[in-house]
Amino acid sequence: MIAFLLRQRLGALTALCVIAALQVGCSSGGGDTLAGGGIGGTGVTVASVGTVSGFGSVIVNGVAYDTAGASVFVENVLKGSGDSAVVGNLLPGMVVRVEGRLFGDGSATAESVFFSSNLKGPVESLDELDSLTKQAFILGQVILMDDRTAFHNVSPASIAVGMVLEVSGFDDDSGRILATSVNKVADSLPPDGGVELKGVVRNVIPPLQSFAIRQMTVDYSAADLGGLGGSEPEAGQLVKVRGRLESANVLAAERVELEEEFGSRLFDVVELEGVIGRGEAAGEFGIGRYTVRVDRETSFNSLAPQDLNPGTRVVVHGPLTGRTILAGEIFLPERIRIESDVSSVDFDEKSLALSGLEPIRVFATATTLIIGIASAFDHIAPGNHVRVLGRQKGGDIVASTMVVTPSRNDVELAGPVESVLEPFVVVLGIEVDTSSIPPEGFRSEGGNPLLPEGFFEMVQPGSSVSLEGVLQGALVNWVAVTLESGN
């Protein structure tokens, strides 16, 4: 699956670079060329920002990078090189930047791996929003933790006020940090103990030598500004502040330095995992400080254009010009999509069932984005049509996004295959008889047509597939099945 994904991305990169070369040029990043419409033997340079999902190399955004020769930097300090440095300094869930190369044979090599936390400081308050979600207030920042968060040296239940945590994650458009990694540093902050905070500079007041990162005021009057080139902080800069707490909402900075998601080098292609934020012009959306541009060449893997809603977490792949990424591919970190009309709603446990897809139960949490004709779970009614993007927890689905629309007969069931016995496939506990699907309804990765027998030669337990159907009463008439690339 990874080899296919890389081939797909590299093919998209070639086409994008032809377009970009006619406009602004396509960065060589290190002397590589895309001669004759192909990819040079030394690969293409890449900077990939995303969560660490595995080791044995380092896996980021579905790509396994060989780290045998990689330098590892933590907070811009070199910690060593090679696999041992990776395992010794990085943890699952941390948001990192990998700089390296992608090759046409599906392999990838990391030259450098960088980690910088969002913050390190004491918990000021802690609330349980539901059985899967906690909210903490740290250094003036709202931190959301749920079943997608990796916890290290601490369990969710044992987190307490005063505990010093190192948090890594993604900012959403409302200013919250969606924690992907939480690491306990200490049970309490010692007197004059140091704290760290990363964020975008706002509300600069030069006479007071202060600025704000969300609700935290930063006093930089005594700070080393060498990391800013000796200049004063400017609104819109992404900075890392190290210092000590003067009060609950004032951080006395000892050092302020610039941070850049993709560093300062030029790359042939970048990958950015993050949360869709502000609205942009037609064909554009924002992730943090970056604008993502979508065109007819953009490939959608595990989602459709209609899924690009504010609050949805995605990975974008394509060339970067300034702060604009021309998307060659967009995909979801989470692989599950289901949609149908609502057959029943349980408001007490915040769950629903979908027609034709029983016995699946879909649960909403405090972090579930609900949009459309219903903006809250309590507004969803039987007969509404719901499209769910989410993740599997046990035999249930936890929704990251629910899009609620009036009733219609479209049905989708997308996720990992549990078992296969032609003509049956079992996905998310639903046994689907594919004998009703016409021959032209079988598709390979990338959407190319397949003969039914070819499909069953390729599909196996663990494969990702998308099944499309039409709701007829309480039953589904399945009309298409597509193999999807896995990350």
Secondary structure, DSSP 8 states (H G I E B T S, - for coil): -HHHHHHHHHHHHHHHHHHHHHHT----TTT---GGGS--TT-EEEEEEEEEEEETTEEETTEEEB-TT-EEEETTEEEEESHHHHHHH--TT-EEEEEEEE-TTS-EEEEEEEE--SEEEEEEEEEEEETTEEEEEETTEEEEE-TT-EEESS-GGG--TT-EEEEEEEE-TTS-EEEEEEEEEESS--TT-EEEEEEE-EEEEGGGTEEEETTEEEE-TT-EEEETTT----TT-EEEEEEEEEETTEEEEEEEEE--TT-SS--SEEEEEEEEEEE-STTEEEETTEEEE--TT-EEESS-GGG--TT-EEEEEE-EETTEEE-SEEE-SS-EEEEEEEEEEETTTTEEEETTSTT--EE--TT-EEEES-SSGGG--TT-EEEEEEEEETTEEEEEEEEEES---EEEEEEEEEEEETTEEEETTEEEEGGGS-GGGEE-TTS-B--HHHHHHH--TT-EEEEEEEEETTEEEEEEEEEE---
